[in-house]
Amino acid sequence: MRVGVIFPGQGSQVVGMGIDVARAYPAAAQTFAAAKTILGYDLRAVCEHGPQEKLTETRYAQPAIFVTNVALAKAVGDALDPVVSAGHSFGEYCSLVFGIAVRLFVRYGIALESHQQNAALVRGHLLVKDFDGSLVNYPRLVAALGPAAPGRAEFADQRLLTDSDDDLANVFITITVHLCAGAIAFGLAERGRAPLPVLISIVRKSLVAALDEYGGSPSAALLAARVLAAGRLPGKAMVTAGTLTEKSRTGASDINKYYGTTGPNYLR
């Protein structure tokens, strides 16, 4: 049997982690002792007694998770010979998600409809599948690709095309922000993995960092205004768009891209 190992990342911290193994295995206890010397404080005591609020602070959570992972590996020793190892981190995930999505938005005028069910971290890279169809600001795509850009008529579904960055921002917010990042932050908080303000801060900081790569870009400025500075964020009105009401009344040409409601901006 071949074995793989997955190491948890920030958001997985919990009071008591690593303590049983440190008591049972000298190699694990030595790992915590070495961490105490390096860090200048008793990390084992923080892991054992918390409180959870303290352990959740990044300055304690990251070293605690790393040292616990190492302690577990030391305890197992040569008894486990994994053929592959992996890890997960909400911060890394958000950085990859926003890095890709912001680049597509700013450089090419593309907003993906790919939500978290269609995205996965694979060896430090983000694998994205888009089943619902992206939205493309066609003039900006042509400006970016030049002669290599496909003709407007080459898009079999013309609903994929727009001339508005505000339309793109609606897709970016409802899919990339709400579903790919926000929903995961709220889900982790509900399961007690980390306080919601900490997780929301990770989402915001990751988006800010991605946008900072394109300082001075009008498209990046628009996205920052629509997502970071706005008092309310758009949501989809798919129930309304999916009714038998005439499209001339709702204006919903595409059920996946109809925005008739807003909610408080939880990133502020």
N, C-alpha and C positions, 0 to 999 in steps of 0.2 A: 504494500500500500504506500502510495506517495502522499506526503503531507505538505500542506501549505500553512503559513502562519500570517495572521492579520494583526497588526499592532494598532490600538486605538489612538486617537488624537484628541485635541482639545474639545471639550464638551462631554468627555467620558469620565471626568474626575468625580470621585465619590469618596466621602470620608470612610476610612478603613482600608482603602485599596493598598495592596502590597504588604500589609502588616502580617497576615497569616504566613505568607511565604517567607518574610524576613525572620519570623520567630522559628520557623521550621528548618530553614536552610542557611547555614553560615555564609555561603557565597552571596546570598541575597542581602543578608544583614551587612556584610562588608560593603556592598554596593551603596546602601543608604549611608553608611559611615563615611565613605569616600565623598559622597555628595555633600554631607555636612561640612567636611573640610573645605571643599571647593566653594560652596555657596555662602558659607559663613553663618548659617542658621540650621536648625535641626529639621530637615525636611521630613524625616520619618515621623516626628511629633506632629507636624502639620497634617500629614496623611492620616495619622491615627486619630487625632482629636479634632481636626478642623478648626473652627466650624466650616460648614459647607460654603458659606459666603466667602470666607477667606481662601479656601482651597480653589474656588472658582475664579479668583483674580488671576489674570494672565501670568503675573510674575511668579505665582506659586503653581498654577495649574500646569503650565508647560514643563517645568523641571520635574514636577511630581509625576506626571504621566510618563515622561521619558525615563526617569530613574526606575519607576515601577516596571516598565517594559524591560529594561536591562536586568533588573533583579529577577524577574521571571525567567528570562533567558539564561541567566547564570544558574538559577536553581535547577532548571531542566538539564543544562549542560549538554553532553554528547548523547543523551538518551533520545533526543529528538533531532532529526536531520532533515529539515524542510528543504524541498526542492524549489520553493518560491516563497517570498515574503512580500507583504504589502502593508499599507497603513492608510488611515483616513484622517482627514482634518477638515472641519467646517470652513476654517479660514482659507485653506488651500483651495478647497472646492469653490468658494465664492470668488477668489482671485482668478481662477481659471475661467469660470462662467462669465464674469464681467469683462475679463481681458479679451475673450473671443467676441462677446456680444457687442461691446463698445467699439472694438476695431471694425467689425462689419458695419455697424451703424455709421461711424464717423467717416471711414475711408471709402466705403462702397455704397452707402445708402440702403443697407439690408437689415431687416429685423426678422429674426427667426421665430417660428411658432413652436419651436422645440422646447417642451417643458421638462421637469425633472424626471419624469418617467422615461424620457427618451435620451437621457444624458447619463454618462457613467465615467468615473475616473479610472483610467487604464494606464498603469505604469507612469504616473505623473502627467498624463495627458488627458484632455477631456474629449470623450467620444460623444458626438452629438448626431442624433438622427432627427430629421424634420418631416413628420408624417402629414402635418396639416397645411403646409404651404407657407413659405415666407412672404413678407411684404417687401417690395423693392421700390425705392425712389428712382424711377427710370432715368431721369436726367442726370442724377448724380452717379448712377452706375456707368452711364455713357462717358461722363467726364473722367471717371476713374480708369476705365478700361480702354477708352479710345476706340480705335478701329476693331479691337477684339470684342467689343460689346455686342451681344445678340440684338437683332432688330426687335422693335416692340411687337411686331406681328408674330415673332417666333415663340412668344409666350402663349401656350395653348389656353391658359386661363388668365384672362385680362384682369381678373380681380386681384392678381398678385402684384399689380403695378399701381403706383401712385406718383404724384408730383409733390407730395407734402411730407416734410419731416415731422410734422405734428402727428400725421397718421402713423408714421414709423414709431414715434414715441409711445403712442397708445399700445402698440404691440409689445414694444420693449418693456413697458411698465407692467402690463397684465401678464406677460409670459415670463420674461427674464427676472423681473424684480419680484412679482407676487408669487409665481409658481416655483421658479427655479431657486429662489433664495428665501423670500419671506415665509412661505409655507413651511419650509424646512426649519427655519428659526423658531416659528411658533410651535411646531411639532416637537422639537427637541426640548423646548421649555416646558411644554405640557407633560413630558415624560421625566422631568426633573433633571435633565442632563446639564443644564446651565440656566441661570436667570435670563429671562427674556431681554432685558436691557443690554446684557453682555452680547447676546447673539445678534440683536439688531445693530449694535455698534459694529460688529464684525461685518455685517452686510453693508452698512453705510461706508465704513472705511475702505472696504474692497472696491466699492463703486467709485469712491472719490479717487483712489489710487489709479484706477483704470482710466478715468476721465482726465486726470492730471497728465497722462501721457500725450494728450492732444490739446494742451493749453493753447488758447488762441483760435481754435477751430470753432466756427459758428455752430456747427452741428453738435459739438461737445458742449458748448455753452447752452444751447437749447435743451439738450438732454439734462444737464445739471439743473436748469431752471424748472423743467417739468417734473423731475424726480426728487431732487434734494431740497429745493427751495419752495415748492408748491405746498399750499396748505392742505390740499386734497389730491388724491390719486384716482385715476380712472379705473373702472372695473368693467367686465363684460356684461352685457344684457342678453345672454343667450336664450333665456326663456322667452323674452319678448320677441327676439329675432326669429325664434323657432315656431311661433304661432302662425295661424292662417291669415293673420292680418296682412293686408296688401303691402308689398314692399314700398309702394309709393307713399304710404302713411308712416312706416317705421324708418325708412331709409336704410334698412339692413340688407345690403346686397350680399353679404357673406355672414353667415351665422357665427363664424369664428372670429370675425373682426367687426363686431357691433358694440359700441360703447355708449351706454345710455345711463350710466350711474357713476357716482364717485364715493369715496370714503376717506376718512382721516388719514393723513400721511404719517404712518407709524415710524418712518425713518427720521423724522425731525426730533 
